[in-house]
Amino acid sequence: MEEDMDEGQTQKGCLECCIKCLGGIPYPSLIATILLYAGVALFCGCGHEALSGTVTILQNYFEVVRSPVDALDVFTMIDIIKYVIYGIASAFFVYGILLMVEGFFTSGAIKDLYGDFKITTCGRCVSAWFIMLTYIFMLAWLGVTAFTSLPVFIYFNIWNICQNATVLEGAELCLDPRQYGIVPIAEAKKVCAGSEKFYKMCESTELDMTFHLFICALAGAGAAVIAMIHYLMVLSANWAYVKDACRMQKYEDIKSKEEQELHDIHSTRSKERLNAYT
């Protein structure tokens, strides 16, 4: 009987501990972190593969070759963008962890307001710094989203030309990468309807896959923007709560000090009256 009671108390203690742990999780920050990781992973993974598909299309169908010298051609720019993608993936993985940790500490500061924990000026400065940094990153992701929409627009035009070439027989439709600044003006790399390369490219899986990968990368960049906005709302709310908590702390300290002074005055007067009576 005693063992059953001890086991029930142990289960109750574990349940209370689990509820307390779950109650300490900053769920808004957790949701924003999951959304940020999903968006960054989608953008980096799909963007990297879409760039590799672009290289394949340029080499196989437009016969664009890599420059033998160290010149800034389209292939060098694609390699640079790939390295930027690697940096974005690493940087925002760390930044998501930092924001999650900041959410835990801020939630703990608010919940332990009347305990031994005291909100420091350094904590408030860190929260303000994260708000400013997240706002800058939100603007950066807006720029990345706008930049990612360019290849989506280019591939949509190519896909549209392929569709029109199959519907309109005899139409003179051409794809010229010089229109998009991919190759120099002096190099003629046109692929026109009626040629074998044109139909092979339109029927290839590389074109369709690359187009959809760029769309997924655009969706990932948009998800990262939404995550940054979510983080801004969470950080701003936490900043307001922390600021109000600091004022409440000052009020409680002043109130406690005044009560102590009143108690001391009352004790002193009581002693004086007792001495006068005796």
Beta strands, then each sheet from edge to edge (+ up, - down):
strand 1: 174-175
strand 2: 191-192
sheet 1: 1+ 2-
end
